[in-house]
Amino acid sequence: MELSKNLMEPHLLQAKPEDESALGFGQIFSDHMLQVDYTSEAGWHNSRVTPYENLVLDPAALVLHYGQEVFEGLKAYKGIDGGIYMFRPMANIERMNRSCARMCIPEMPAQEILDHMLELIRVDQEWVPSLEGTSLYIRPTIIATEACLGVKVSSRYLFYIITGPVGAYYPEGFNPVRIYVEENYVRAAAGGVGEAKTMGNYAASLLAAEEAHAKGFTQVMWLDACDKKSIEEVGTMNMFFFIGDEVITSPLTGSILPGVTRDSVLTLCHHWGMKVTERKVTIDEVVAAQKDGTLQEAFGTGTAAVISPVGSIHYRGTDYEVGSGQTGQLSLKLYDEITGIQLGKKEDPFGWVVKVV
Ligand SMILES: *Cc1c(COP(=O)(O)O)cnc(C)c1O
């Protein structure tokens, strides 16, 4: 697949944000985007860099009614040597293809998509911010575009990537979050689509998040759909507990999103010789560990925040404080290690970093 480019006239390029310390998340977009079409006759074709533009969709497009869609989220960073780097981008593309398989969307040629993604970032390299903690967020998306009111597999798709500079997640340092354990709503059930990064999962999570926010909590902790006992995820992050000398995260049972950050944390903990286990961990076990003083740390993992320490867990009317509500040593060490590797400050023994420019 050839990549064609239709770049903006230089005088039409937008001004870059002036104050990189005031960048929020997901509101500013770079000048260009990548688009690739799919038809059942031609397969994936017509890969092109274009100016960032509105999409033209038939109002009957299948994605708008039945949600046949997948997306990804990853970042490009300005390294300490001034180069631009990405972190494990192939892991995201491979996960996108697994999401595609679950959603009956034709898989994409992974290596070509990575090459074209890197080229898009090169075109808009001036948009990669340099202030520590900031990055260029990259959002690949595939939507079903065939016009048809009827639940079926689309014969046409659009793949696109948009990017935009995003701010430091922790401008004032780590802030442990207050978590609400959700027992009425569930995020995903085994056999459903919880392990795919597809839009419906996020629409389905909004009501629980709104209700938790109204009660003063930052995020929802999801339990398994069957017994409401095993801990699955927190918000849109994978969840880890450090109990006694064991680092624990839920196994990938089908209802859990297989996070790239989750995998990186597992790899690093193994590398450091820690006891790390992928096993079910129930809310009862966490509460018991909190009571007997062995619950050292709890944290979420995801691309946006990297590590998000949990300060307290609210379950059935009681707030259980985690490690005196402060950020734990392991959370800090993981955050420093992963961000250090991303920026080229630390050695990259696992070959995670890809140079863009
Ligand atoms: C994207 C996502 C994660 C985190 O995945 P990363 O690859 O680490 O960014 C975790 N849970 C859910 C539900 C997600 O959508």
Ligand as a Chemical Component Dictionary entry (heavy atoms), coordinates in Angstrom:
data_LIG
# 
_chem_comp.id                   LIG 
_chem_comp.type                 NON-POLYMER 
_chem_comp.pdbx_formal_charge   0 
_chem_comp.three_letter_code    LIG 
# 
loop_
_chem_comp_atom.comp_id 
_chem_comp_atom.atom_id 
_chem_comp_atom.alt_atom_id 
_chem_comp_atom.type_symbol 
_chem_comp_atom.charge 
_chem_comp_atom.model_Cartn_x 
_chem_comp_atom.model_Cartn_y 
_chem_comp_atom.model_Cartn_z 
_chem_comp_atom.pdbx_ordinal 
LIG C1 C1 C 0 -7.094  1.473  26.910 1  
LIG C2 C2 C 0 -7.583  0.821  28.163 2  
LIG C3 C3 C 0 -6.723  0.357  29.174 3  
LIG C4 C4 C 0 -5.240  0.667  29.197 4  
LIG O1 O1 O 0 -4.550  0.172  28.121 5  
LIG P1 P1 P 0 -3.108  0.742  27.754 6  
LIG O2 O2 O 0 -2.722  -0.013 26.552 7  
LIG O3 O3 O 0 -2.239  0.490  28.928 8  
LIG O4 O4 O 0 -3.286  2.218  27.514 9  
LIG C5 C5 C 0 -7.262  -0.325 30.245 10 
LIG N1 N1 N 0 -8.588  -0.556 30.330 11 
LIG C6 C6 C 0 -9.454  -0.110 29.395 12 
LIG C7 C7 C 0 -10.893 -0.389 29.556 13 
LIG C8 C8 C 0 -8.977  0.591  28.290 14 
LIG O5 O5 O 0 -9.834  1.042  27.376 15 
# 
loop_
_chem_comp_bond.comp_id 
_chem_comp_bond.atom_id_1 
_chem_comp_bond.atom_id_2 
_chem_comp_bond.value_order 
_chem_comp_bond.pdbx_ordinal 
LIG C1 C2 SING 1  
LIG C2 C3 SING 2  
LIG C2 C8 DOUB 3  
LIG C3 C4 SING 4  
LIG C3 C5 DOUB 5  
LIG C4 O1 SING 6  
LIG O1 P1 SING 7  
LIG P1 O2 DOUB 8  
LIG P1 O3 SING 9  
LIG P1 O4 SING 10 
LIG C5 N1 SING 11 
LIG N1 C6 DOUB 12 
LIG C6 C7 SING 13 
LIG C6 C8 SING 14 
LIG C8 O5 SING 15 
# 
